[in-house]
Amino acid sequence: MPHLSIDRRDTNSSEGPVVFVVEGSQEEDLVSAPHRHARGQLFISMRGLLSVEVEDGVWIVPAIHAVWLPPHHLHSGRSYGPFHGWNAYVAEEACQDLPRRPCTIRTSGLLREAVLRASSWPSAEWSEQKRRVVEVILDEIRTLPVEPFGLPLPTDARLQKIAQAIIKDPADDRALESWADWAAIGSRTLSRRFVAETGFNFTAWRQRARLMRSLEMLAEDMPVQAVAFDLGYSSASAFISVFKRTFGATPAAYRRG
């Protein structure tokens, strides 16, 4: 599968199709420097966690969610570990009735299949059938429920070092004091700044990081018990309880949805 990359000139041009899609994957982390473009962008991760930086902050977005970025919004992003996904670029004139602010939507099977179909099209060809598929993509962006961004990242470099280590290994259950020693920051400062920069205390943030990873694992059809133990929970029931309290449904029900 090709590396997920695009000529930036194409993302700033209204020429060509209303929507074009770039599909790709890579094993190493994917890093995108801050940039903006004239086309709207929908990116979908089918495998791997993403962090997205927009004007309001830096956020972690799990697989099975899509991020919509309207035209001309400054943004950057990176993936953590192996990544597989799509970027769909929408001509600026077609974005007038699409969300005006960056947002996260939970992808539908219809949206995934339509984007997958569009990713196989030669750019120079167009047809009535393709126009209908494009309308499906635009309608799904327009109507799918908007969900809050998954998990805010701290801005302090020492806290980011800790946060990224937890993202890499959510099952790491080192105490706050051990993390503070590892990152050369006082434990009280770590505790205070985590709340100030993310809105979560350290324990709650780490819990949510595990849940973000669990969404990716559930999307890969891993058994609930395996997900629970891989993420460091003492039992499947403990994982299910935390998951339901956070997302309002059991892992099995959320996966079916």
C-alpha positions in Angstrom: 0.0 0.0 0.0 1.4 3.4 -0.8 2.9 5.9 1.6 0.2 8.4 2.7 1.4 11.6 1.0 0.1 14.3 -1.3 1.3 17.1 -3.4 0.3 20.3 -1.5 -0.4 22.0 -4.8 -3.3 19.7 -5.4 -4.8 20.5 -2.0 -4.9 24.2 -2.8 -6.5 23.8 -6.2 -10.2 23.7 -7.1 -9.4 22.2 -10.4 -10.1 18.5 -10.9 -12.7 16.4 -9.0 -14.8 17.8 -6.3 -13.4 15.1 -4.0 -10.2 13.1 -4.4 -8.9 10.5 -1.9 -5.4 9.5 -1.0 -5.0 6.1 0.7 -1.9 4.8 2.4 -0.1 3.2 5.3 3.2 3.1 7.0 4.9 1.3 9.9 6.8 4.3 11.3 5.2 7.4 12.9 3.7 9.8 10.5 4.4 13.5 11.2 2.9 16.5 9.4 4.2 20.0 10.1 1.7 22.9 10.6 0.1 23.9 7.3 -3.2 24.9 5.8 -4.8 24.4 2.4 -7.8 25.7 0.3 -9.6 22.3 0.2 -11.4 20.9 3.1 -9.9 17.7 4.5 -11.4 14.6 6.0 -9.0 12.1 7.3 -9.9 8.6 8.5 -7.7 6.3 10.6 -8.6 2.7 10.3 -5.5 1.6 12.3 -3.4 3.7 14.6 -4.0 6.7 16.9 -3.6 10.2 15.6 -2.9 13.5 17.3 -4.2 16.6 15.6 -3.2 20.1 16.5 -5.7 22.9 15.6 -6.1 26.4 17.0 -7.9 25.1 20.2 -5.2 22.7 21.2 -3.7 19.3 20.5 -6.0 16.2 20.6 -5.7 12.4 20.4 -8.2 10.8 18.0 -8.7 7.1 17.9 -9.3 4.8 14.9 -12.9 4.5 13.7 -13.2 8.3 14.0 -12.7 10.8 11.3 -11.5 14.4 11.6 -13.0 17.1 9.4 -10.9 20.2 8.8 -12.6 23.1 6.9 -10.6 25.0 4.2 -7.8 27.3 5.4 -7.6 26.0 9.0 -4.1 25.7 10.3 -3.4 22.2 11.5 -0.7 19.6 12.0 -0.8 15.9 12.9 1.1 12.8 13.7 0.4 9.1 14.1 1.7 6.8 16.8 3.0 3.5 15.5 1.7 1.7 12.4 -0.9 3.7 10.5 -3.5 2.9 7.8 -6.0 5.4 6.6 -7.3 7.8 4.0 -7.3 11.5 3.3 -10.3 12.9 1.4 -9.9 16.5 0.0 -13.0 18.5 -0.8 -13.0 21.5 -3.2 -13.6 24.7 -1.3 -16.9 25.5 -3.2 -18.4 22.2 -2.0 -17.7 23.0 1.7 -20.2 25.8 2.1 -22.7 23.7 4.0 -20.2 21.4 5.7 -19.1 22.0 9.3 -17.4 25.4 9.7 -15.1 24.3 12.6 -12.7 21.4 12.9 -14.5 18.5 14.4 -14.5 14.7 15.0 -17.2 12.4 13.6 -17.6 8.7 14.3 -17.3 7.1 10.9 -20.2 5.1 9.4 -19.8 2.0 7.2 -21.4 4.0 4.4 -18.7 6.7 4.7 -15.9 4.2 4.8 -17.1 2.3 1.8 -17.7 5.5 -0.2 -14.2 6.9 0.6 -12.7 3.5 -0.2 -14.4 3.5 -3.6 -13.3 7.0 -4.4 -9.7 6.1 -3.5 -9.5 3.8 -6.5 -10.6 6.4 -9.1 -8.1 7.7 -11.7 -8.1 11.4 -11.2 -8.7 12.3 -14.9 -11.9 10.3 -15.1 -15.4 11.4 -14.1 -18.9 10.0 -14.4 -22.5 10.2 -13.1 -21.8 7.2 -10.9 -18.8 8.9 -9.3 -20.8 12.1 -8.8 -23.4 10.1 -6.7 -20.6 8.5 -4.6 -19.2 12.0 -4.0 -22.6 13.2 -2.9 -22.7 10.3 -0.4 -19.4 11.4 1.1 -20.5 15.0 1.4 -23.8 14.1 2.9 -22.1 11.8 5.5 -19.8 14.7 6.5 -22.8 17.0 6.7 -25.0 14.8 8.8 -23.0 12.3 10.9 -23.0 13.2 14.6 -20.1 15.4 15.8 -18.2 14.0 18.7 -15.7 15.7 21.1 -12.1 15.3 20.2 -10.8 12.3 22.1 -8.0 13.3 24.4 -6.2 16.6 24.9 -2.4 16.6 25.0 -0.5 18.8 27.4 1.8 21.5 25.9 4.6 21.3 28.5 7.5 19.4 26.9 8.1 17.3 30.0 4.4 16.4 30.2 4.3 15.6 26.5 7.2 13.2 27.0 5.1 11.3 29.6 1.9 11.5 27.6 3.5 10.1 24.5 5.1 7.3 26.5 1.7 6.3 27.9 0.2 6.5 24.4 2.9 4.1 23.2 2.2 1.7 26.1 -1.1 2.4 27.8 -0.6 -0.6 30.1 2.4 1.0 31.8 1.1 1.5 35.4 4.0 3.4 36.9 2.9 5.8 39.7 2.8 9.5 39.2 5.9 10.0 41.3 7.8 7.5 39.1 6.7 9.3 35.9 7.8 12.6 37.5 11.3 11.3 38.3 11.5 9.9 34.7 10.7 13.2 33.1 12.7 15.3 35.6 9.7 17.3 36.9 8.3 17.6 40.4 5.4 15.4 41.2 3.3 18.3 42.5 4.1 20.3 39.4 3.2 17.4 37.2 -0.1 16.9 38.9 -1.0 20.6 38.8 0.1 21.2 35.2 -1.7 18.1 33.9 -5.0 19.5 35.1 -4.3 23.0 33.9 -3.2 21.9 30.4 -5.6 19.0 29.7 -8.6 19.5 32.0 -7.9 16.0 33.4 -5.9 14.9 36.4 -3.1 12.5 35.6 -5.0 9.4 36.6 -8.1 10.3 34.7 -6.0 11.2 31.6 -4.1 7.9 31.7 -7.5 6.1 32.0 -8.8 7.9 29.0 -5.7 7.2 27.0 -6.3 3.5 27.6 -9.9 3.9 26.5 -8.8 5.6 23.3 -6.5 2.7 22.5 -9.3 0.3 23.4 -11.5 1.8 20.6 -8.8 1.0 18.1 -8.5 -2.6 19.4 -12.2 -3.1 19.4 -12.3 -1.9 15.8 -9.8 -4.7 15.0 -12.3 -7.2 16.5 -10.1 -8.1 19.4 -12.0 -10.0 22.2 -13.0 -7.7 25.0 -11.1 -9.8 27.6 -7.9 -9.6 25.5 -8.4 -5.8 25.2 -8.8 -5.5 29.0 -5.7 -7.5 29.8 -3.5 -5.9 27.1 -4.4 -2.5 28.5 -3.5 -3.4 32.1 -7.0 -3.8 33.6 -7.3 -6.4 36.4 -10.3 -8.0 34.8 -12.6 -7.7 31.8 -15.4 -6.6 34.1 -13.3 -3.7 35.4 -12.6 -2.6 31.8 -16.3 -2.9 30.8 -17.3 -0.8 33.8 -14.9 2.0 33.0 -15.8 1.9 29.3 -19.5 2.0 29.9 -19.2 4.9 32.4 -17.2 6.9 29.8 -19.0 6.1 26.6 -22.5 5.2 27.8 -22.4 1.7 26.3 -20.5 -1.6 26.9 -17.6 -2.3 24.5 -19.6 -4.9 22.7 -22.5 -2.5 22.2 -20.2 0.3 21.1 -18.6 -2.0 18.5 -21.9 -3.1 17.1 -22.9 0.6 16.8 
